[in-house]
């Protein structure tokens, strides 16, 4: 085997595999299903309000993870810093909301 063949094999091994549109279609359909479940929970008239709110919040949280993971590519390698900055931003926002609630209550 020549040196050129070996370098070709090594370059093929380390090549980044691009995501195809099929994965994006599956994630898009999953996002639509989550939205339809939340809409159905809100549109159902005879369902307990607390149960409806819980279903909608769970669907919203799942939507956030799907959007961040696939559409913003945070599932890929090399995205640790954006994930850390967003986690810190969520922490600051959550802290501000809790402090505002305590400030209003007392």
N, C-alpha and C positions, 0 to 999 in steps of 0.2 A: 504494500500500500504506500502510495507516494505521500509526501509531506502536504501536497495540495489537497488530497483526499481527506487526510486527517484534519486539516484546518477547516475544510468544508463540513465535516461531521461535527466538529466542536462548535462551529458557528450555528449549525442547525439546532444543537442541544440547548444553547443558551438564548435562543431567539425567544422574544416575548410573544406569547400567544394572545392574539387580539380576541376580544369578545365579539361574537357574531350578533346579528340582530335577533336571533331566535331567543336568546336569554332576555333581551330587552322586551320582547313581545310577551314572554311569560311573566316578567315582573310587572309589566303594564296591565296585563289581565288580572294579576293578583291584586294590584292597587285598585282596580275597578271593582273587584269582588269585595274588598274591604270597604270601599265607599258604599256599595250597594247594601252590605250588611248594616252599616251605620244608618243609612237612609231608611231601610226597612224597619229598624228598631225605632226610629223617630216617627215613622208613618203609622206604625201599628198603634191603634187607639186603645185597645184593652189591656195593654201591658203596663206593669208597675213602673212608675216613673223612676224609681231608684235603679231598677234593673236596666231600664233604657239608658240612663246616664252612665252606668258602669259599662255597658256594651259599647257605647259611643266613645268613652275614654279609652277603653282597651283597643278599639279599632283605630283611634287616632294615634296611640302610641305605636302600634304596629306599622301604621302608615309612615310615621316619622322614621322608624328604623329602615323600612324599605326604601324610602326616598333618600336617606343619607347613605345607605349602603350601596345601592345600585346606581341611582341617578347622579349622586355626587361622588361616587367611586371611593368611598371611605373604606370599603372592604379590601381594597388593593394594598399591596405593600408600599411603604414609603409615605403613608398618610398619618403617621403618629402625631405630628405637631398640630395639624388641623383638628384632629380628634381631641387632643389635650386642650387646645384653645376653646373648642366648643363645649367641652365638659366644664371647663372653668367658667365659661359664660353662663351655662345652665346653673352652675352652683351660685354664681353671683345673682342671677335673676331669681332663683328660688329663695335665696337669703333675703333679697329685697322684698319679695312678696310676703314672706313670713314676718319680717320686721314691720311691714306696713300693716299687716293684719293685727299684730300685737299692739301697734301704735294706735290703731283705730279702736280696738277693744278696750284698752286701758287708758 
